């Protein structure tokens, strides 16, 4: 009886992103069966992984915490009812496995007795054949398989992983994520950058309705919204109120840029982070009852004491209620002057948005080049973090072409490079010959037809960059650009 593991859980066990495993499958170095990986195949393909500790789990957690600038969260146990249900399910699996082993034992006893009967009147050749079969069975049943220790460690880690988290697949989009600790399905989806529909997030509006296609869920939060009996019969649940007991498949719509409505809310200033005299970051916190729905790369309108301005969001949708915008100090921008001189913690900011369609193509498995001109780094930062949370890009290269503000978050970019195997950061100092610099960049990519490019800068900068990339082989449809400040 094979022990089969889903690909997403294998990725978590071995500390590798899904796209790396998918490349191994395409190249034939990792075999799968109906999208699942057998335990023996896992041990063969990853002999160097240390199964006797949780280093790989810590590595994945550390990468995500560093990459998204999230607060470090204490690992919480699942809701008690969910935990009991998972323990009961594991108990049932253990009982079934033990019953099967007892049955195998009975079969072996019968086979041993049957060989004894046959040997009494057997010819010499038959006797030797039966004796060989008996010796083979006894020897192999008595021996410990060479990979037994590793297999036991893998199964133990996988069981613990299933106890602490559940795997979720969203259909028809195919998005996948894990629900850890006591998160609900909605909380886990948002934490992983999956933009599911929701409104109040506390069980009153019903906007997060979805249909459970397979698996089991538990209600972990009370809710006032009343589901119709026909909806209940069809498996409809509220994502904000339920947590998965085991691996589940959910039918729900994942929002695109045009699907998210413009929202208005009052947010609280957490801090103003001045990088240098030319640029600062504004960190704000949305209210618990009205979180801002947005996608990486979109922008928002900010207002305070009668002045306002529209700026790109620099944070990831996965960062819960936290929103970051980066504001360059430019003549004629009254909000920027207020930010640099007046705003302080706990002030209230009016927020309206999101706006724009400069977002990731989540269906694209291509490697990505990010091109940020000056303060265009802000929406690029948001896109990068969103891509990290979704784990969709084969590889990511960031080229940051600095202006007078410099590479004001250089350390963050270098942290991404250190933490992620598929991320590369190339800072470029200010230049008086942009054409020459762009030509040097594109020359490093002889296979540009394989890439997606996301670029943010002035209209003139983007026009120059577009000409270089398309001339060197980039497909026109794979060029995504946003004019800085639009």
Buried (B, 14 or more C-beta within 10 A) or exposed (E): EEBBBBBBBBBBBBBBBBBBBBBBBEEEEBBBEEEBBBBBBBBEBBEEBEBEEEEBBEEBBEBBBBBBBBEEEEEEEBBEEBBEBBEEBBEEEEEEEEEEEEEEEEEEEEEEEEBEEEBEEBEEEEBEBBEEEBEEBEEEEEEEEEBEEBBEBBBEBBBEBBBBBBBBBBBEBEBBBBBBBBBBBBBBBBBBBBBBBBBBBBBBBBBBBBBBBEBBBBBBBEBEBEBEEEBEEEBBBBBBBBBBBBBBBBBBEBBEBEEBEEBEBEBBBBBBBBBEEBBBBBBBBBEEEBBBBBBBBBBBBBBBBEBBBBBBBBBBBBBBBBBBBBBBBEEEBEBBBBBBEEBEEEBEBBBBBBBBEBBBBBEBEBBBBBBBBBBBBBBBBBBBBBBBBBBBBBBBBBBBBBBEBBBBBEEBBEBBEEBBEBBBBBBBEEEEEBEEBBEEBBEEBEEBEBBBBBBBBBEEBBEBBBEBBBEBBBBEEBBBBBBBBE
